[in-house]
Amino acid sequence: MEYNYAITISYDGELYADFKTADMLEAVDVWNKCVDHGFAKEYATYNLSDPIGKMYTKTFYANGEVSVK
């Protein structure tokens, strides 16, 4: 299957999982579920890449801080 969207999940700088899909709505649904630091000890980073090369990043820290780019 060809995909256009990719989401990667990293905990404390180590790749935990990746998800690929051709469906924009499915990618956005998965992206919207990334809401906390998950299993990370210090921080979790979530990246969403779209077909035109734009990358969106959310970082959740265990202390409650959040960074969105």
C-alpha positions in Angstrom: 0.0 0.0 0.0 1.2 3.5 -0.8 1.0 6.0 2.0 1.0 9.7 2.2 0.9 10.4 5.9 3.3 9.1 8.6 3.2 9.4 12.4 6.1 8.5 14.5 6.1 8.2 18.3 9.3 8.4 20.3 9.7 8.0 24.0 12.8 9.7 25.6 14.4 9.9 22.1 13.9 6.3 21.2 11.5 5.3 18.4 8.5 3.5 19.9 6.1 3.1 17.0 5.2 4.4 13.6 2.0 4.5 11.7 1.5 5.1 7.9 -1.7 5.7 6.0 -2.9 7.1 2.7 -6.1 8.4 4.4 -5.8 12.0 5.7 -8.8 11.6 8.1 -7.3 8.5 9.6 -3.9 10.3 10.1 -5.6 13.2 11.8 -7.6 10.9 14.1 -4.4 9.1 15.2 -2.6 12.5 15.6 -5.5 13.8 17.8 -5.1 10.8 20.2 -1.5 11.9 21.0 -2.3 13.8 24.2 0.3 13.0 26.9 3.8 11.6 27.6 2.6 8.0 27.4 5.2 5.5 28.6 8.0 8.0 28.5 10.0 8.7 31.6 10.9 12.2 30.6 9.2 13.2 27.3 7.3 11.8 24.3 7.6 13.3 20.8 4.9 12.8 18.1 5.6 13.7 14.5 3.0 13.9 11.7 4.4 14.2 8.1 2.1 15.0 5.2 2.5 14.5 1.5 4.0 17.9 0.8 6.8 17.4 3.3 5.4 19.4 6.2 6.1 17.9 9.6 4.0 18.7 12.7 5.5 18.0 16.1 4.1 17.7 19.6 6.3 17.0 22.6 4.8 16.2 26.0 7.0 16.3 29.0 6.4 14.2 32.2 6.4 17.5 34.2 3.3 18.6 32.2 5.0 21.0 29.7 3.8 20.8 26.1 5.6 22.0 22.9 3.7 22.1 19.6 5.4 23.1 16.3 
